[in-house]
Structure formats: C-alpha cells, structure tokens
Amino acid sequence: MGRGAQAETRKQIDQQLAAQTAMNQELYRKNEELSNRLATGYQKQLANPGYTPEQQSAVRNQSMGALASAFAALAQNAANRTARTRNAAGYGDLVAELSRERGRQAGSLAQRNELAFADRSRADQAADPYGTTFDRVSCYRLR
C-alpha cells in the first residue's frame, strides 16, 4: 500500500470514527433525556398516591353531611306531620325506620367513598411516567 493509499484509508477511518462518535453522543444525550423524564414521572407518581388524607376527610365530611341533612329534613317532616295532625301514631316507628335507613345509606356511602379513593390511587399508580393515565372507558371508546 502506497503512502497516498494509507493516508486515504486513515482519512476514511477518522471520518467513520468521527461519525460513530457523533452518533454515540446523540444516543447518549437522548438516553439521558429519556431517563430524566422517566425519573420525573416516577417521582410525581410517588408524590401523588391518590387523594391526600385531608382531601379524603373533606369528601367524607361533605358526603356524610349531605346525607345527615337529608335525613334530618325527613325527620323534621315527620315531626311536623305529627304536630299538624296532633296524632303521634306511627311517629316512633317512622323515626326508627328513618334511623335504620340512614345507617344503611351511611354504610353504602362510606363504601362508595372508599372505592373512589382506591380507584383514584390505582389510577395515579397506573399513570405512565409522562403523566397520561390508562382509562378503561376511553379504551372502549376507541374501538
């Protein structure tokens, strides 16, 4: 191999090496960028595991307060009817039934609240690192 051929080969090797180095640097940069985005997404998931205890308490208080208000209005209507008719027959039974129904409704409402809290937590955990969530409803809409 002559000196000209050696120089040309060396030049081609250097060009190939420079191109490979540039491609490796670009891949490294993209890998770092993706890693940073993933880490940020996972940190968000860990920081937001559903409703906070304060939010859960507020939901419980609001929903139970609304339920109590509805049953208090029913009990007041029963008391008004008794006063209006001056006949207490059946009043005790009606108030007892209202109390039983209020207990059943309170249990059902508490269960629905807890399921909503669990669903929110599960949705937050199912969120991909980019912040989007997998929604069963939207999945069916796409079909």
Summary of the structure (lengths in Angstrom):
residues: 143
radius of gyration: 34.0
end to end distance: 65.8
largest distance: 124.2
contacts: 317
relative contact order: 0.10
helix: 85%
strand: 0%
